[in-house]
Amino acid sequence: MRHALRHRIGCWTMRPAPGALIHRARRAAGQLLLVAFGVMVLLGVPNDTRAASRGASDTAAPRVPDLHYQALLVHSTLTALDQANRTGNYTVLRALSAPAFQRNNPPDRLAQIFAGFRRENVNLGPAVLHDPLLRRPAYIDANGLLRLDGFYPTRPLRVTFKLSFRLVDGGWRLFGLTVEPRPTGRPTRPAAS
């Protein structure tokens, strides 16, 4: 990338080439949209599936959201977890979750649970650049929880996840999560003796 030096009010500043600014702006706008959609999803903005049943009573059984919405739930959750691990601040992850999750998981407990991620500097950020793959179709269990079980096809670590969400005020909110980075290499068989 070429830069041009510019003297301004007694100091030197670097000015990126014009094409670089456009590229950075587009990338930043895309990242901002992803985060904004993630926050909207976790805060309970209704999706198309829920919007179709708005006229139904609150006691109606929730429906499994479409694949795009499922992917958004996974991306948003793992992005929030990654940011919490990077900062050591789990209050936002907790605030975006269902009330039962909040009651059972104060921020200091979440920090203890994910201490290994911080200690090992596990970076979940690149995973969300891929589409999550589900091991089985999403379903709603007997307790009304949306279950998503799958992985991101990343290397050298495959990020596996088991997530559950509770429908709260018309939106799916995090109820439980298991996230595990696993090596993707084939296991070696012990030599026969």
DAKA-V275120 format. One record per backbone hydrogen bond with DSSP energy under -1.0 kcal/mol. NH is the residue of the N-H (numbers start at 1). CO is the residue of the C=O. If there is no record, write none. Layout:
NH_CO + NH_CO
This chain:
4_15 + 6_13 + 8_11 + 11_8 + 13_6 + 15_4 + 17_2 + 21_17 + 22_18 + 23_19 + 24_20 + 25_21 + 26_22 + 27_23 + 28_24 + 29_25 + 30_26 + 31_27 + 32_28 + 33_29 + 34_30 + 35_31 + 36_32 + 37_33 + 38_34 + 39_35 + 40_36 + 41_37 + 42_38 + 43_39 + 45_40 + 51_47 + 52_48 + 54_51 + 56_53 + 60_57 + 70_66 + 71_67 + 72_68 + 73_69 + 74_70 + 75_71 + 76_72 + 77_73 + 78_74 + 79_75 + 80_76 + 81_77 + 82_78 + 83_79 + 84_80 + 85_81 + 86_82 + 87_83 + 88_84 + 94_90 + 95_91 + 96_92 + 97_94 + 98_174 + 102_98 + 103_99 + 104_100 + 105_101 + 110_106 + 111_107 + 112_108 + 113_109 + 114_110 + 115_112 + 118_114 + 119_115 + 120_116 + 122_117 + 129_126 + 130_127 + 133_151 + 135_149 + 139_147 + 141_145 + 144_141 + 146_165 + 147_139 + 148_163 + 150_161 + 151_133 + 152_159 + 154_152 + 158_182 + 160_180 + 161_150 + 162_178 + 163_148 + 164_176 + 165_146 + 166_173 + 168_171 + 171_168 + 173_166 + 175_164 + 176_164 + 178_162 + 180_160 + 182_158 + 184_156
